[in-house]
């Protein structure tokens, strides 16, 4: 399996499959393919064998259904385009080297990569963290591709080092990084600061990928220019 990421602001991922390869992607991600690449849509894939497992994956932002891609009678190509301005990252996944990814950030992975729900350490993280903290857990073994919004800033946190981040700007983190929710200090800051009530508290060791663009911020920026019904 060979991959190539092309473009800058709106990149595209092109993957060349051999007949023995399996690629698993979220449903609805396909941009183009060669005719000999076949599609099989199912709930029982990416490490999930039951309906409840698929429902849990869907709650974290993944699809209830996912699509398997295979090439028949020789090599074939399949491509996935970015949905928002940003970047597509390729990461190796292995035992003890998994990742937590923001909702809708997982693009695709090789056949032995799993996609499940990242369970929060505390109940408050799931209730108050917002969409930015219902995260996907990428595990298993192989290669995974992730889509992040805007520019990507990486931070390597030492053991015990803490970084507070607006939940929507948490793009991806190594599974060794612990995460929780903390509140923005000060009642006035909470009510009038415009940054919400909560921040994601990330504690090292491990690498964190921050995204500068979130879909809600993009929607807010273009909303004044959308046509309005009379």
RAQUI-V942265 format. One record per pair of residues at least 24 apart in sequence whose ideal C-beta (glycine too) atoms are under 10 Angstrom apart, sorted by the first residue. I is the first residue (numbers start at 1). J is the second residue. If there is no record, write none. Layout:
i=I j=J
i=I j=J
This chain:
i=1 j=71
i=1 j=75
i=1 j=110
i=1 j=111
i=1 j=142
i=1 j=143
i=2 j=75
i=2 j=77
i=3 j=88
i=3 j=90
i=3 j=108
i=3 j=110
i=3 j=143
i=3 j=145
i=4 j=77
i=4 j=79
i=4 j=90
i=5 j=82
i=5 j=87
i=5 j=88
i=5 j=89
i=5 j=90
i=5 j=145
i=6 j=79
i=6 j=81
i=6 j=88
i=7 j=81
i=7 j=82
i=7 j=87
i=7 j=88
i=8 j=85
i=8 j=87
i=9 j=82
i=9 j=84
i=9 j=85
i=9 j=86
i=9 j=87
i=9 j=150
i=10 j=81
i=10 j=82
i=10 j=83
i=10 j=84
i=10 j=85
i=10 j=86
i=10 j=88
i=11 j=80
i=11 j=81
i=11 j=82
i=11 j=85
i=11 j=86
i=11 j=87
i=11 j=88
i=11 j=89
i=11 j=147
i=12 j=79
i=12 j=80
i=12 j=81
i=12 j=82
i=12 j=88
i=13 j=78
i=13 j=79
i=13 j=80
i=13 j=81
i=13 j=82
i=13 j=88
i=13 j=89
i=13 j=90
i=13 j=107
i=13 j=108
i=13 j=145
i=13 j=147
i=14 j=77
i=14 j=78
i=14 j=79
i=14 j=80
i=14 j=81
i=15 j=69
i=15 j=71
i=15 j=76
i=15 j=77
i=15 j=78
i=15 j=79
i=15 j=80
i=15 j=108
i=15 j=110
i=15 j=143
i=15 j=145
i=16 j=71
i=16 j=75
i=16 j=76
i=16 j=77
i=16 j=78
i=17 j=69
i=17 j=70
i=17 j=71
i=17 j=72
i=17 j=74
i=17 j=75
i=17 j=76
i=17 j=77
i=17 j=78
i=18 j=70
i=18 j=71
i=18 j=74
i=18 j=75
i=18 j=76
i=19 j=70
i=19 j=71
i=19 j=72
i=19 j=73
i=19 j=74
i=19 j=75
i=19 j=76
i=20 j=70
i=20 j=71
i=20 j=111
i=21 j=69
i=21 j=70
i=21 j=71
i=21 j=75
i=21 j=76
i=21 j=110
i=21 j=111
i=22 j=68
i=22 j=69
i=22 j=70
i=22 j=71
i=22 j=109
i=22 j=110
i=22 j=111
i=22 j=112
i=22 j=113
i=22 j=142
i=23 j=67
i=23 j=68
i=23 j=69
i=23 j=70
i=23 j=71
i=23 j=78
i=23 j=80
i=23 j=108
i=23 j=109
i=23 j=110
i=23 j=111
i=23 j=113
i=23 j=142
i=23 j=143
i=23 j=145
i=24 j=66
i=24 j=67
i=24 j=68
i=24 j=69
i=24 j=106
i=24 j=108
i=24 j=109
i=24 j=110
i=24 j=111
i=24 j=112
i=24 j=113
i=24 j=114
i=24 j=115
i=24 j=142
i=24 j=144
i=25 j=63
i=25 j=66
i=25 j=67
i=25 j=68
i=25 j=69
i=25 j=78
i=25 j=80
i=25 j=106
i=25 j=107
i=25 j=108
i=25 j=109
i=25 j=145
i=26 j=57
i=26 j=61
i=26 j=62
i=26 j=63
i=26 j=65
i=26 j=66
i=26 j=67
i=26 j=80
i=26 j=104
i=26 j=105
i=26 j=106
i=26 j=107
i=26 j=108
i=26 j=115
i=26 j=136
i=26 j=147
i=27 j=62
i=27 j=63
i=27 j=64
i=27 j=65
i=27 j=66
i=27 j=67
i=28 j=63
i=28 j=65
i=28 j=67
i=28 j=83
i=29 j=63
i=29 j=66
i=29 j=67
i=29 j=78
i=29 j=79
i=29 j=80
i=29 j=81
i=29 j=83
i=29 j=106
i=29 j=107
i=29 j=108
i=29 j=145
i=29 j=147
i=30 j=67
i=30 j=69
i=30 j=78
i=30 j=79
i=30 j=80
i=30 j=81
i=30 j=108
i=31 j=78
i=31 j=79
i=31 j=80
i=31 j=81
i=31 j=82
i=32 j=77
i=32 j=78
i=32 j=79
i=32 j=80
i=32 j=81
i=33 j=69
i=33 j=71
i=33 j=76
i=33 j=77
i=33 j=78
i=33 j=79
i=33 j=80
i=34 j=71
i=34 j=74
i=34 j=75
i=34 j=76
i=34 j=77
i=34 j=78
i=34 j=79
i=35 j=72
i=35 j=76
i=36 j=70
i=36 j=71
i=36 j=72
i=36 j=73
i=36 j=74
i=36 j=75
i=36 j=76
i=36 j=77
i=37 j=69
i=37 j=70
i=37 j=71
i=37 j=72
i=37 j=75
i=37 j=76
i=37 j=77
i=37 j=78
i=38 j=68
i=38 j=69
i=38 j=70
i=38 j=71
i=38 j=72
i=38 j=76
i=39 j=67
i=39 j=68
i=39 j=69
i=39 j=70
i=39 j=78
i=40 j=66
i=40 j=67
i=40 j=68
i=40 j=69
i=40 j=70
i=41 j=65
i=41 j=66
i=41 j=67
i=41 j=68
i=42 j=66
i=42 j=67
i=42 j=68
i=45 j=111
i=45 j=114
i=45 j=115
i=46 j=106
i=46 j=108
i=46 j=109
i=46 j=111
i=46 j=112
i=46 j=113
i=46 j=114
i=46 j=115
i=46 j=116
i=46 j=138
i=46 j=139
i=46 j=140
i=47 j=109
i=47 j=112
i=47 j=113
i=47 j=114
i=47 j=115
i=47 j=116
i=47 j=137
i=47 j=138
i=47 j=139
i=47 j=140
i=48 j=114
i=48 j=115
i=48 j=116
i=53 j=114
i=53 j=116
i=53 j=117
i=55 j=117
i=56 j=116
i=56 j=117
i=56 j=119
i=57 j=106
i=57 j=114
i=57 j=115
i=57 j=116
i=57 j=117
i=57 j=136
i=57 j=137
i=58 j=117
i=59 j=103
i=59 j=117
i=59 j=126
i=59 j=134
i=60 j=100
i=60 j=101
i=60 j=102
i=60 j=103
i=60 j=104
i=60 j=106
i=60 j=115
i=60 j=116
i=60 j=117
i=60 j=118
i=60 j=119
i=60 j=134
i=60 j=135
i=60 j=136
i=60 j=137
i=61 j=101
i=61 j=102
i=61 j=103
i=61 j=104
i=61 j=105
i=61 j=106
i=61 j=115
i=61 j=117
i=61 j=118
i=61 j=131
i=61 j=134
i=61 j=135
i=61 j=136
i=62 j=101
i=62 j=103
i=62 j=104
i=62 j=105
i=62 j=106
i=62 j=115
i=62 j=116
i=62 j=117
i=62 j=136
i=62 j=137
i=62 j=138
i=63 j=104
i=63 j=106
i=63 j=115
i=66 j=106
i=66 j=108
i=66 j=109
i=66 j=115
i=67 j=108
i=68 j=111
i=69 j=108
i=69 j=111
i=70 j=111
i=78 j=108
i=80 j=107
i=80 j=108
i=80 j=145
i=80 j=147
i=81 j=107
i=81 j=147
i=82 j=107
i=82 j=147
i=82 j=148
i=82 j=149
i=83 j=107
i=83 j=147
i=83 j=149
i=83 j=215
i=84 j=147
i=84 j=148
i=84 j=149
i=84 j=150
i=84 j=211
i=84 j=213
i=84 j=214
i=84 j=215
i=84 j=218
i=85 j=149
i=85 j=150
i=85 j=151
i=85 j=212
i=85 j=213
i=85 j=218
i=86 j=147
i=86 j=148
i=86 j=149
i=86 j=150
i=86 j=151
i=86 j=152
i=86 j=171
i=86 j=211
i=86 j=212
i=86 j=213
i=86 j=218
i=87 j=146
i=87 j=147
i=87 j=148
i=87 j=149
i=87 j=150
i=87 j=151
i=87 j=152
i=87 j=171
i=87 j=209
i=87 j=211
i=87 j=213
i=88 j=145
i=88 j=146
i=88 j=147
i=88 j=148
i=88 j=152
i=89 j=144
i=89 j=145
i=89 j=146
i=89 j=147
i=89 j=148
i=89 j=152
i=89 j=154
i=89 j=171
i=89 j=172
i=89 j=209
i=90 j=143
i=90 j=144
i=90 j=145
i=90 j=146
i=91 j=138
i=91 j=143
i=91 j=144
i=91 j=145
i=91 j=146
i=91 j=172
i=91 j=174
i=91 j=207
i=91 j=209
i=92 j=141
i=92 j=142
i=92 j=143
i=92 j=144
i=93 j=138
i=93 j=139
i=93 j=140
i=93 j=141
i=93 j=142
i=93 j=143
i=93 j=144
i=93 j=175
i=94 j=139
i=94 j=140
i=94 j=141
i=94 j=142
i=95 j=139
i=95 j=140
i=95 j=141
i=96 j=139
i=96 j=174
i=96 j=175
i=96 j=176
i=97 j=139
i=97 j=141
i=97 j=174
i=97 j=175
i=97 j=176
i=98 j=137
i=98 j=138
i=98 j=139
i=98 j=140
i=98 j=141
i=98 j=144
i=98 j=174
i=98 j=175
i=98 j=176
i=99 j=135
i=99 j=136
i=99 j=137
i=99 j=138
i=99 j=139
i=99 j=144
i=99 j=146
i=99 j=172
i=99 j=173
i=99 j=174
i=99 j=175
i=99 j=177
i=99 j=206
i=99 j=207
i=99 j=209
i=100 j=133
i=100 j=135
i=100 j=136
i=100 j=137
i=100 j=138
i=100 j=139
i=100 j=170
i=100 j=171
i=100 j=172
i=100 j=173
i=100 j=174
i=100 j=175
i=100 j=177
i=100 j=179
i=100 j=208
i=101 j=135
i=101 j=136
i=101 j=137
i=101 j=138
i=101 j=144
i=101 j=146
i=101 j=147
i=101 j=148
i=101 j=170
i=101 j=171
i=101 j=172
i=101 j=173
i=101 j=209
i=102 j=131
i=102 j=132
i=102 j=133
i=102 j=134
i=102 j=135
i=102 j=136
i=102 j=146
i=102 j=147
i=102 j=148
i=102 j=149
i=102 j=167
i=102 j=168
i=102 j=169
i=102 j=170
i=102 j=171
i=102 j=172
i=102 j=173
i=102 j=209
i=102 j=211
i=102 j=214
i=102 j=215
i=103 j=130
i=103 j=131
i=103 j=132
i=103 j=133
i=103 j=134
i=103 j=135
i=103 j=136
i=103 j=168
i=103 j=215
i=104 j=131
i=104 j=136
i=104 j=147
i=104 j=149
i=104 j=215
i=105 j=135
i=105 j=136
i=105 j=138
i=105 j=145
i=105 j=146
i=105 j=147
i=105 j=148
i=105 j=149
i=105 j=170
i=105 j=171
i=105 j=172
i=105 j=209
i=105 j=211
i=106 j=136
i=106 j=137
i=106 j=138
i=106 j=144
i=106 j=145
i=106 j=146
i=106 j=147
i=106 j=172
i=107 j=144
i=107 j=145
i=107 j=146
i=107 j=147
i=108 j=143
i=108 j=144
i=108 j=145
i=108 j=146
i=108 j=147
i=109 j=138
i=109 j=139
i=109 j=140
i=109 j=141
i=109 j=142
i=109 j=143
i=109 j=144
i=109 j=145
i=109 j=146
i=110 j=140
i=110 j=141
i=110 j=142
i=110 j=143
i=110 j=144
i=110 j=145
i=111 j=140
i=111 j=141
i=111 j=142
i=112 j=139
i=112 j=140
i=112 j=141
i=112 j=142
i=112 j=143
i=113 j=138
i=113 j=139
i=113 j=140
i=113 j=141
i=113 j=142
i=113 j=143
i=113 j=144
i=113 j=145
i=114 j=138
i=114 j=139
i=114 j=140
i=114 j=141
i=114 j=142
i=114 j=144
i=115 j=139
i=115 j=140
i=115 j=144
i=116 j=140
i=118 j=173
i=118 j=175
i=118 j=179
i=120 j=179
i=120 j=180
i=120 j=181
i=121 j=178
i=121 j=179
i=121 j=180
i=121 j=181
i=122 j=179
i=122 j=180
i=122 j=181
i=124 j=180
i=124 j=181
i=124 j=182
i=124 j=183
i=124 j=198
i=125 j=167
i=125 j=179
i=125 j=180
i=125 j=181
i=125 j=198
i=125 j=200
i=125 j=201
i=126 j=181
i=127 j=181
i=128 j=167
i=128 j=181
i=128 j=183
i=128 j=196
i=128 j=197
i=128 j=198
i=129 j=167
i=129 j=170
i=129 j=179
i=129 j=180
i=129 j=181
i=129 j=198
i=129 j=199
i=129 j=200
i=130 j=166
i=130 j=167
i=130 j=168
i=130 j=181
i=130 j=196
i=130 j=197
i=130 j=198
i=130 j=200
i=130 j=216
i=131 j=167
i=131 j=168
i=131 j=214
i=131 j=215
i=131 j=216
i=132 j=165
i=132 j=166
i=132 j=167
i=132 j=168
i=132 j=169
i=132 j=170
i=132 j=171
i=132 j=196
i=132 j=198
i=132 j=200
i=132 j=211
i=132 j=214
i=132 j=216
i=133 j=167
i=133 j=168
i=133 j=170
i=133 j=179
i=133 j=180
i=133 j=181
i=133 j=198
i=133 j=200
i=134 j=167
i=135 j=167
i=135 j=170
i=135 j=172
i=135 j=173
i=135 j=179
i=135 j=200
i=136 j=172
i=137 j=175
i=138 j=172
i=138 j=175
i=139 j=175
i=144 j=172
i=146 j=171
i=146 j=172
i=146 j=209
i=147 j=171
i=147 j=172
i=147 j=211
i=148 j=172
i=148 j=209
i=148 j=210
i=148 j=211
i=148 j=212
i=148 j=213
i=149 j=211
i=149 j=212
i=149 j=213
i=149 j=214
i=149 j=215
i=149 j=217
i=149 j=218
i=150 j=210
i=150 j=211
i=150 j=212
i=150 j=213
i=150 j=214
i=150 j=217
i=150 j=218
i=151 j=210
i=151 j=211
i=151 j=212
i=151 j=213
i=152 j=209
i=152 j=210
i=152 j=211
i=152 j=212
i=152 j=213
i=153 j=208
i=153 j=209
i=153 j=210
i=153 j=211
i=153 j=212
i=154 j=207
i=154 j=208
i=154 j=209
i=154 j=210
i=155 j=202
i=155 j=204
i=155 j=206
i=155 j=207
i=155 j=208
i=155 j=209
i=155 j=210
i=156 j=204
i=156 j=205
i=156 j=206
i=156 j=207
i=156 j=208
i=157 j=202
i=157 j=203
i=157 j=204
i=157 j=205
i=157 j=206
i=157 j=207
i=157 j=208
i=158 j=204
i=158 j=205
i=158 j=206
i=159 j=203
i=159 j=204
i=159 j=205
i=159 j=206
i=160 j=203
i=160 j=204
i=160 j=205
i=161 j=202
i=161 j=203
i=161 j=204
i=161 j=205
i=161 j=206
i=162 j=201
i=162 j=202
i=162 j=203
i=162 j=204
i=163 j=199
i=163 j=200
i=163 j=201
i=163 j=202
i=163 j=203
i=163 j=204
i=163 j=208
i=163 j=210
i=164 j=198
i=164 j=199
i=164 j=200
i=164 j=201
i=164 j=202
i=165 j=199
i=165 j=200
i=165 j=201
i=165 j=202
i=165 j=208
i=165 j=210
i=166 j=195
i=166 j=196
i=166 j=198
i=166 j=199
i=166 j=200
i=166 j=210
i=166 j=214
i=166 j=217
i=167 j=196
i=167 j=198
i=167 j=199
i=167 j=200
i=167 j=214
i=168 j=196
i=168 j=200
i=168 j=211
i=168 j=213
i=168 j=214
i=168 j=215
i=168 j=216
i=168 j=217
i=169 j=199
i=169 j=200
i=169 j=210
i=169 j=211
i=169 j=212
i=169 j=213
i=169 j=214
i=169 j=217
i=170 j=199
i=170 j=200
i=170 j=202
i=170 j=208
i=170 j=209
i=170 j=210
i=170 j=211
i=170 j=214
i=171 j=208
i=171 j=209
i=171 j=210
i=171 j=211
i=171 j=212
i=171 j=213
i=171 j=214
i=172 j=207
i=172 j=208
i=172 j=209
i=172 j=210
i=172 j=211
i=173 j=200
i=173 j=202
i=173 j=204
i=173 j=206
i=173 j=207
i=173 j=208
i=173 j=209
i=173 j=210
i=174 j=204
i=174 j=205
i=174 j=206
i=174 j=207
i=174 j=208
i=174 j=209
i=175 j=206
i=176 j=203
i=176 j=204
i=176 j=205
i=176 j=206
i=176 j=207
i=177 j=202
i=177 j=203
i=177 j=204
i=177 j=205
i=177 j=206
i=177 j=207
i=177 j=208
i=178 j=202
i=178 j=203
i=178 j=204
i=178 j=205
i=178 j=206
i=179 j=203
i=179 j=208
